[in-house]
Amino acid sequence: MQQTKDEPNLDVKVHRAIRLLLVWYVYNAESDTFMPLMDMPDDICVQIHNARKALDLIDTGADWSILSSTKAWSCKKQMQLDGTNDMTIGKPSFAKMTCFMLAYPLYVVQYIELAYVAYQGGYSYAVLLLVITVVSACTAVTAQFKKQMALFKVITKQLLVPIVRNGVVRAVASHSLVPGDVLVLLRGKASCDMVLLRGSCLVEESMLSGEAAQARKSRYVPENGREVWRYHPDTHHSCTIHAGTFVQQVWNEEDPEDEVLALVVRTGFNSTMGNMLRQIVCPIDSVKWKQDPFLLDYLWFCSFALGLQLCVLMLFLSSIRWHHPSNAYIAKRLLDMLIAAAPTGVPTVTTFALGRCMRQLGRRRIDVLRPEKIKNLADVQVVCLDKTGTLTGSVPNLHGVVLVEGGHFTALLNAATSWNNRFKQAAAVCHALTFVSRNRVVGDAAEQEIFNAVEAHFVDRNQVALPLQTGPRKAYGTAHLHILKRFEFEELLLRSGVLVVDDNGEVDTALVFIRGAPIIVEQLVKNSSIPTDYRQVVDSYSMQGYRLLALAGGVVHGVEQLHLGSMTLPQLEARTHNIRLLGLIVLTDHVRHDSRETVQHLQDSAAMRTVMMTGDYQLTSVAVARSIGMVPPGGRVVIILSRSESLNPKGALKSAKLASTPASARAVSWQSEAQDPIVEGVPARAGQGLMFQLDNGDPFENGDSTRALTAIAQGQAQCCITGPAFEHLLQQADVAALDVVMRNAVVFARMQSQQKAQALQLFSVKGLHQMLHGTLRHIPGLGKAVMYCGDGINDLAALAVADVGMAISSSNAAAAATVCDRHASVAGICAVLKQARATQVIKLSAIKYMITYQLLLSLARNVTFFGGSLDLSSTQKGAFDFIALSLGVIASLRPASEQLLPVRPSQTLNHVKNMMLVFETLVISGLMYWACLHLLKIQSWVSTSTGKPIEGMAVTVIWVVGFVQVLVPVLSFSVDTHPFCKSVSWPELGLIVFYMILTTVSCLLGPGIWDAAGLLHLCKLPISFGWKFELVALSFATVYIVVFTLTRRLDKHYRQCQVLPHNANHAID
């Protein structure tokens, strides 16, 4: 957050302003609040108007210097007002990122403990732990560093841009551009948002939609008298070049020798790319250490372990007066107790487990970019998926066309030879394809397929030739169509058009072709050309998952009298005679081969809720949801629409050029509920302003919104809500209807990028903060851990807001994701969830084991000291550490299970089960020490005359008992990690068997027999004692296993609390 000073050199002074998340807010005294600054100058429309007028004067001979006089501010003042085009962020540093990870409080505690261990002589152990920790941390940081470095290069790359200043073209750095600058457009990446003033261009816009798509841009022509002051880059896409897109080709149709000019409208983080990157550069979900739930949970569990040690110590207080420990020894024992409560090996084992998880997923070509969120992955309850490019292919294919002949629809026609001439003409020219060279035409793949189907080809940029039937005997001739003007697709109009002249047509007559959403085209054509079953046919194809486009054509006379330079598509339509419906283009999105299998596995096996979030039309989205199993067979889906979607056709859809829309909403109009009784659970008028229909077009609950919402809340049907309806619910003071929708929605259709992010916040624990009528309010979330999967940079906001974001086959979307699957498939979701769950249980089990073994070691030292004023040597303690650490590291290699189950791993250590097991282990171990030492004392051969002091024998017995006790809790690994991991891995099994054989041999042949080298300073005890000792050890091991099993059974109801319904999509949340 930054605060500005007064700006004395400006006419308008900013007295109080703050900068939050890279957005400036200025204090408004009238409303007593901070208001966000506009993303572009409020006079930008004036500047565009003046620049267009200046260019008209330049065409008549005026000097180019008048173009610079159109700006209201100088460049310096414009920089102070709106900032520059600089999105520079700090360069990522691998060393800093690694140090930041190693500065985590858990690691800092480990460094202090290792220093103390090294001071006590355990150099080898301290160095080994430190090396493993650093190497594991570097491995975890590597993938994240690579992605941040790639993002840094994209943001900070500077280009030389030719701009027009004072009548001269000058080359300036792209970072110094400000709104109002007029530049000469060249091929290359656009560094800011610009509006075309002169000429045309071809732009590759995959960064906007996540799909490979080229768009043709033409100069801005406002509709006279109405839209001259309404320009905005978010609504006028046909004339706007967005930052981050790539300009592939530029040309000026009026004068090929003249330059293509554009005016800068938005720069920096206000631009299209900047808005997408803001969440990445300034994330709002970063967790601080003091807010980290795992750190707090670990601290409480360590406090519990420390409390147990104090209780054990109190048991020996009665004998402390016989030993007279020094103050130094007391201080040392207190430090040892603190280390035992927070073992030195915990960070090492947990980091190793995370590194293991990243390596396993890396083999599947899945990159983990934020390792700290693996625990969130393990707790995912709701999986939200984008449709196009994620569940389905990113490129639609031509399925066929349905022609209109004699006022009726024909059957689906696949062969272009069956299409009539007028439809072929429309298909050949009404598209967004661009001629690049003789053998190269660029544009959308589906449009190219249609273009090729009619065997058309470009003669030049504005002339198309195609074969047409010229006689009754199917004789073909070549027709030439000259394109006079193209009208690019506009989201406000939801259609595109073209004006062409046929060489064989009438003089001063042109053909007009219009292509767009069926509901929009229906409003334009003559009623006599619309088949009576128009809506039924359109909805029928939509419900099967097809995407539809309608084609219409008409004739305009007096072409020479038209002012084409300033004419808009609505104006041309008003001059066109006899606009008739020509037919429908039926496109298909192929569902990926593994989408259905993945969704069913998530729902049926893992009992997760799956939700689709897409910008596509609702009926198409619901059809895809049915095909992949999100909706059960025979299940009902209620589509929730806002009234504006029916009353205003222009608001019916907001999607790309090849978007599909039904012929009609056919929704039951909302009726007043003032006289309706209040249905229990949903307040009256909760659904005011909404409409409800089934996806087959039938009304739902007779249009009664209260009863419809109640039926949905009771599980009688799932629902699909559109973006406008979702926005309507967010503006209501009562959130009861919104809560019902969030708990039962299976599809969110026609959603914008920011709306997806809002829906994800409502799913999660965070909830949604919003301004409602000037007041800040918080809508509580459902409290679910939510995962979002998307494939495009348009999904950045959703990926950044979700608890876990997964990018599918996209390096751009990976900038805000937790994990990135380099495959174009959703199958990796299951692999990621399985590996994350296994890592989570391994991490918590390892921590519990490390703390347990340290408590056992502390108990052994207490028994040694208070039993004979002795202590375990550094070598003996180091052997314990090595054995426990090796078992912990090897246990983390256990592979993940092959199946996702409806139970999620625990996220906390402070669980009754864990505390009881640690307490029981300590009690059983204490009893085992007492039994074994008592067995030693009653042996007839035990005396000081044997040359082996009883203290040495006791230390030997205590060490071997501790060795056995360190091995027995390892058996809990298999139970703790079940069913999230497979059975014991071969390395782990081999190590455990080796240690158990070593212990058995040691007990049977006499404790200390294998310490022939004398490294541990153990005593050789008789074989007769070894048999007795072995029997006692096996007895207590059996007792431990029995108690452990009983404790697990008592804890069974805790696990049942975490089990979701068998299929979360088919049950009430």
Buried (B, 14 or more C-beta within 10 A) or exposed (E): EEEBEEBEEEEEEBEEBBEEEBBBBBBEEEEEEBEEBEBBBEBBBBBBBBBBEBBEEBEEEEEBBBBBEBBBBEBEBBBBBBBBBBBEBEEBEBEEBBEEBBEBBBBEBBBEBBEBBBEBBBBEBBEBBBEBBBBBBBBBBBBBBBBBBBBBEBBEEEBEBEBBBEEEEEEBBBBBBBBBBBBBBBEBBBBBBBBBBBBBBBBBBBBBBBBEBBBBBBBBBBBEEEBBEEBBBBEBBBBBBBBBBBBBBBBBBEEEEEBBBBBBBBBBBBBBBBBBBBBBBBEEEEEEEEEBEBBBBBBEBBEBBBEBBEEBBEEBEEEEEEBEEEEEEEEBBEBBBBBBBBBBBBBBBBBBBBBBBBEBBBEBEBBBBBBBBBBBBBBBBBBBBBBBBBBBBBBBEBBBBBBBEEEEBBEEBEEBEEBBBBBBBBBBBBBBBBBBEEEEBBBBBBBBBBBEBBBBBBEEBBBBBBBBBBEEEEEEEEBBBBBBBBBBBBBBBBBBBBBBBBEEBEEEBBBBBBBBBBBBBBEBBEEEBBBEEBBBBBBBBBBBBBBBBBBBBBBBBEBEEBEEEEBBBBBBBEBBEEBBBBBBBBBBBEBBEBBBBBBBBBBBBBBBBBBBBBBBBBBBBBBBBBBBBBBEEEBBBBBBBBBBBBEEBBBBBBBBBBBBBBBBBBBBEBEEBEEBEEBEEBBBBBBBBBBBBBBBBEBBBEBBBBBBBBBBBBEBBBBBBBBBBBBBBBEBEEBBBBBBBBBBBBBBBBBBBBBBBBBBBBBBEBBBEBEEEEEEEEBEBBEBBBBBBBBBBBBBBBBBBBBBBBBBBBBBBBBBBBBBBBEBBBBBBBBBBBBBBBBBBBBBBBBBBBBBBBBBBBBBBBBBBBBBEBBBBBEBBBBBBEBBBBBBBBBBBBBBBEEBBBBBBBBBBBBEBBBBBBBBBBEBBBEBBEBBBEBBEEBEEBEEEEEBBBBBBBBBBBBBBBBBBBBBBBBBBBEBBEEBBBEBBEBBEEBBEEBBEBBBBBBBBBBBBBBEEEEBBBBBBEEEBBBBBBEBBEEBBEBBEEBBEEBBEEBEEEEEEBEBEEBBBBEEB
